[in-house]
């Protein structure tokens, strides 16, 4: 509120060291957003055949870069920044040791730089390095070892970040033995719990199979196994992207609307449900995979459908909190209160539009989750249409809108231009409405995703909701608006950084209408939720993974390495390293035999 | 814990929606009999498909009255047989595998869609109707030439199918 008292301190006044980490994380995030946006516009115009400035064979390097920079670097760097702010703010105490904090930030930045180099080297023919494996890196497509090694370092960085927050929480707990866990800290701890469970599988996949295979220590892997381990991680990671947005919707949006969060207990329930249900669902990405029994797919689907519950509850609570805010500002009537909201603030309008698109994304997600109707849209352009509404808007637009609110708190610098901000968030909404809608429609025509040239020589697509060409134009226009919107966001932020520091920007967060005292104690029992979550994961995954290994073996039924040109390179490498690694290889081979 | 009356109502409706979604899929499976790609087929050595009795010769063959089996291999960057010729008004069971990387197998404009995974065999059963031609695309990124990977499924009359010797190769 503009009535903030002069003596009120901002986050950076109180915690200057932590604020520096938050700013560094956000800037890393936005640098990735810039790279992702550049590859995004190249890709949109290429796919729709508006402008093809690269050969189609390089399209997949662009696509890998867009995917990895957007959903790994942009989202996760923003998350670690936001969580550092939220935990420190809500516990009202500094982190235990800022050197550890900078260590994990350094590991994440180093890891992502290595992975980024391995991807971008794919553009340079003279460098014998590439990682054209897309964000999902399905074996037997193989990337340069640097790609996997970088991802590993990055993930280890996030693990240390989680440990940093847990240790700080435990220190707070010793000082406050009888207090409820503050809501934002509760959100940080539950989200990180989910992340540890989820990322363990991709770490196992990379360290046990993909990295040794890319280094030539093992000849082949089981593609279904590594794919299943990827999706063990690949679905909960979408909630890892989403939880920062949820945190902003629950704890910051009601404040901006002029009110307070409707219910603290239900917010806790929602985050607990995500801990429990976000992992035992990954097989819903594999409905069309051979080698996995129908029953396992059905269990995964049932869990997935119940995962709708926390998001449906969120829709209620967020709208109720905003309505409460509007009525506090004098709003009346059944819908009349909508006019009493701060629509001129980009942080408010951005988050509201993001929430609206998330609802649309939720509905297309229900189609994806339906085991049978999924056949119609699996791997068509419908799917990227869906996740550009969810991660591409619900998450990305909320992060941008949230930045307009939080940046002054962590820097004491007012936003350069709220008008540009407002224009930017609305432009994103319009661009995404055009692009995503047309992508969904093309998906229903059968247009595949992940392809440089979706027009084929042997057949034409059927025509409905407008033809293929017309929808291409909508995608190209939408993608261009999104690019412009991103540049406006980044430009506004750069100009903000040039602003002089001022005082009086503090905006404290109010307590909820129904507070933590209304929440049953059991909600704060993290050990219990971890136990149940692990049980559900074992129930959902132990049998499928055992069956996959039993069918194809730990290292797969007779599958090679692609691209083929890599094979001789690795043979040479393996020969050279044989004396050193021979013992290790023998050992691992015998272990494999035993396991088999 | 205090929960607002409207919130309870919303929660109840949400659970009804979730159960209805699960219910429709369950009905689809037991009623109209929508089968999933599953683990019904045994694994195969992707590096030695020419020694496998199912895939050594990609083909379409008759196994009963109006019943046919198709054995299809996806590879960088195409499908065998090419085109895949199947008879009209019949039941065709497609067996799809890959001899290199993971591919997709999507009959454009239909719900005949599956992954093609090296080492595994996807089985889907389709009903053909009148003679027509369908486009076939790989819908999973499979390498630098992914965008040229396409095929054809030609549904031809029973008599034309037989005059071709019953085999599409």
Interface residues (C-beta under 8 A of the other chain):
Chain A: X56 X57 X59 X60 X63 X132 X134 X138 X140 X141 X222 X223 X224 X227 X262 X263 X265 X266 X286 X287 X288 X289 X290 X291 X292 X293 X294 X297 X298 X301 X302 X305 X306 X308 X309 X312 X313 X316 X317 X320 X366 X369 X370 X371 X372 X375 X376 X378 X379 X380 X445 X446 X448 X449 X450 X451 X452 X453 X454 X456 X457 X458 X459 X460 X461 X462 X514 X518 X519 X520 X547 X551 X552 X556 X557 X558 X559 X560 X562 X563
Chain B: X1 X2 X3 X4 X6 X7 X10 X11 X14 X15 X17 X18 X21 X22 X24 X25 X28 X29 X34 X35 X36 X37 X38 X39 X41 X43 X44 X45 X46 X47 X48 X76 X100 X101 X102 X104 X106 X108 X109 X110 X111 X112 X113 X114 X115 X117 X118 X119 X120 X121 X122 X123 X133 X134 X135 X137 X138 X139 X140 X141 X142 X143 X144 X145 X146 X147 X148 X150 X151 X152
